[in-house]
């Protein structure tokens, strides 16, 4: 379906899903288009170098990737390196450069003091004016219709992406390259992964 325009591709995806439900048959779809895989699949198999890396539902792979590779392959993700400072159950607190804190699911069973990576999806980060949060400078802005993608830079963390919905942007206003703002995310939003995956 790669040769189809976006509207026709969407219509074909709905038609394929309808056929699959009506006929009760299994489709095997081989694609490099992550959006297509997420929208059409009940189960997805991610492969790397001829080996299966992770199998799961689209939601599982997106929300709970088992490795940095899967987190970066399925959708967009920001990665921040640091060390595990504390653990409570299956939640870890990672401290990154400049003392920036990330709290999230410790999917790899890492221990205190170990190096790790916090994975944070661009849509999990808010971009706001006013005090509070992580100070950033807007580097670039791409209007995507329903969302605006901002590339921002923090002196300690470097560049990372933020995806802002039109609704959020209507309340906060849009940002231009060169503007200063604050990035915020909820505790627990990050996923803590090992550095070697």
N, C-alpha and C positions, 0 to 999 in steps of 0.2 A: 503493500500500500504506500510505499515511500514516494511513488510518482504522483499520487493523488494530492489535490489541494486540500487545505485543512478542513474545510466544510464537508467535502465529499469523503475524506478519510474518517471523520467523525461519524457520518451516516453509515459508512461501511462497518465500522466497529460495532455500532448498535445492531445492525443487521446480522452480523456474525454472532453476537451474543444471543440474539433472539433465536436464530437457527439452532445454536447449540442447546439452548433450553428446550426448544420444541422437539428436536430430534433425539435429545439425550445422548449425544455422542461426544467423544473427547476430541478436541483440537490440539495439535501441537504447533505452536507458533515460535519460529526462530526469528529473533529480531535484535537489532542493536538500539532500537528506539525505546528508551526506558519508559516514557509516558505511555506508549502503546502497550508495552508489557504490563504496566501497572493497571491500565484501564481494562484490558481484555482477559486477564488471567485470574484463576482461582489459586494456582500455585506457580511459583517461579523458581527456577533453578539458575543460580548465578555460578558461572564457571570462570576459572582463571588458569591459564597455562594447561588446558585440557583436564583440569581437576574440578570437581564440584566444591565450591566454597561454602554455599549455604542454600538451603531449600526452605521455602515458606510461603505464606500468603503475601500478597502485595503489602498489606498493612504491617505484617510482622517484619518484613525486610526493610520497610521504610522507617518504622518506629523503633525497631530493635535489631539493627544490623549487628552481626557477630564480629565484624572486623572493620578496620578503617577502609579497606578495599571496598566492601559492600556499602558502607555509608557514603563513600564518594561516588560509587557507581550508580546507586539507586537514588536519583535526585541530586540536589546540591547540598553540600555541607561545609561548614567552616571547621577547621581543625586547629586546636590550641594545645601546645605542649606544656607539661608541668609535672608536679609530683603529688602523690596522694598524701594528704595531710591527716585525714580522719575517715573512719568507716562506721556506718550505722546500718546494720542489716545488709541489704543489697544496694545501699546508697553510699557513694564516696564523695568526698570533698577534695577537689583538685585545685592546687594553687599554681597559677601560671605566672608568666613574666609580669613584673611590677606589682605582684601580690593580687592580681585579678583572680577571683574565686569562681569556680564552676562546681555545681552540685548536680549529681545525676546518678542514674542507674549504673552500677559497677558490673557490667556484663561479662567481664573477663576474670572476675574474682581476684583482682589486684589487692596487694597489701599496703599498709602504711609505709611511706617513704619510697615506694616504687615510682619510676617514671611512667607517665601515662599521657593519653591524649583525650581532650574533651572534644566531642563532636556536637556541634550546635547548628541546627538547620536555620537558614536565613529567615524563614517565616516565624521562627520562635523568638526573634529579636525585635524589639520596638525601637523606633527612632523618634526622639522627642526633643523639644526645646525645654529650657528651664534647668534648674539644678537637679542633681541626683543622677546616678548612673555612671557609665563609663564615657569620658569625653572622647569624641571622635571628630574628624574632619571629613566632609563629603568629598570624595575624589571624582566620582562619576555617577550619573543617573541614567537609567534606561527605562523608558515608559513601555510597559507591556500590556496596557489596556486595563485588565482587572487589578493589576499590581504595578508597583514601581520598584525596580531593583536598584539599590544603592550600593556602590562600592565605597566603603569608608575606611579610614586609617586611624589607628590608635598608636601613640608613640611606643607603647610596650608590646602590644599584640600584633602590630603591623596591619596589613589590609585584610578586610573580610567583607562578606556580603550580608545585606539586610533586605528582606522582601517585605514591602509595606502595602497593605491592601488599600483600595481606593477609599473605603470607609474610614480607615485610620488616618489616611492622608487628608481627608476632608476636615477632620477635627483638628489635626496638628498643622496642616498646611504642607506644601511640598518644600523640598530642600534643593538648593543649587550647588554645583561644584564650588568648593571653597567655604561653604557654610560650616559652622561648628554646631554640634548637636550632642545629645547623649544617647547612648545605646543601653538598653535594659533587657533583661530576661529573667524569667522566674527561676527560683531555686528548683532543682529537679528537672529542668528542661534539657540539660546536657546528657550525653551518653558517654561514659568513661570507658575508653578502650586501651588496649596495650599498644605500645609504640612499634611493635615488630609485626603487625599484620597488614 
